[in-house]
């Protein structure tokens, strides 16, 4: 199976937004700014202040499962929705993390 340019582009955006953006802003927020993890799944699996390695493993596993799901339905016209949804989610949580950092800084 060959991915289209559009599919590859959306996966790159998804990895950058959800994988890199959320990862970096979460790690910075919990390590430097007294911010705690808001995601109940992450809190239950890792902690209120996830360590960078554990959080990276969780991010990679999540992206891997999502990509496997994408491949399972790749012939469907809705398959592109998987990386699009991950990219939108990644952008939303990255912006939320940046807002939490900004609020934490103004509180000090």
N, C-alpha and C positions, 0 to 999 in steps of 0.2 A: 504494500500500500504506500502510495506517495501522497504526502500532504501538500495541499495547495499553498500558494504564497499567502493568501488571506489567512488560512489556518495557522501557518507558521508565524505570521505577524501577530495574530491574537495570542498565541502561546508565548511569544516573546514579551508582549505587554503584560500578560498574566503573571509570568515569572518575575518580571521587574516590579510590578505593583504589589502582588501578594507575597511573592517569595522574598525579594530584596527590600522593597519599601516597608512592608509591615515588619519584617524581621529587624531591620536596622532601627526603625523608630521605636519598636517595642523594647529592644535591648537597651537602647539609649535611655528611654523613659524609665524603665525599672532600675537601671543601674545608676543613673545620675540624677534623677528628678523625683524621687519618692512617689512615683506613680506605680500603681499595682495593676496587674493584668485583669481586664474586665471580662474576657471570654471565659464563661464557666467551664467549658471543655478543657481549655488550656490550664485553667486553675486546678481542675480536678486531676489532670494527667501529670502536670509538672509542679506548679505552685503559683502563688500570687505574684511571685517574682521569678519567672522561669530563667534558668541559666542559659547562656548563649548556645551551648552545645546541644542540650536537650531540645531547646526551641528550634534549632536548625534541623535536627533530626525529624521533629514533628512536622515542620514545614515541608521538608523533602518528601516525607512519607505521604502527606496530604496531596502534594502536587503529583506524586507518582500514582496514587489511587485515582485521582481525577483524570490524569492522562490515560491510564488504563481504561477507565470508563469511556473516555472519548474514543479510544481505539475500538472499543467493543461496539460502538454505534457509529463509527466514522462514515459509513455509507448513508446514514440518515441526514436529511437536511437540517435537523435540529442539533447535530453534533457540534456545530460551531458555537452553540450557546454555552457549552461548558467553558471554553477559555474566555469567552466574553464575560460570563458571570464571575469567573475568578478574577478577571482584570477589574471589573467594577467593584467587587468586594475588596480587592486589594487596595484600590484607590480610596475607597471609603474608610477602611480601617487605618490606612496610612495617614489620611487627613485627620481622623479622630485622634490618633496618637500624637500628631503634631499639635493639635488643639490642647490635648492633655499636658503636653510638655510646656506649651505657652502659658496655660493656666497655672501650672506648677511654678513656673518661673516668676509669674506676677504675684503669686502668693508669698514668695520669700522675700 
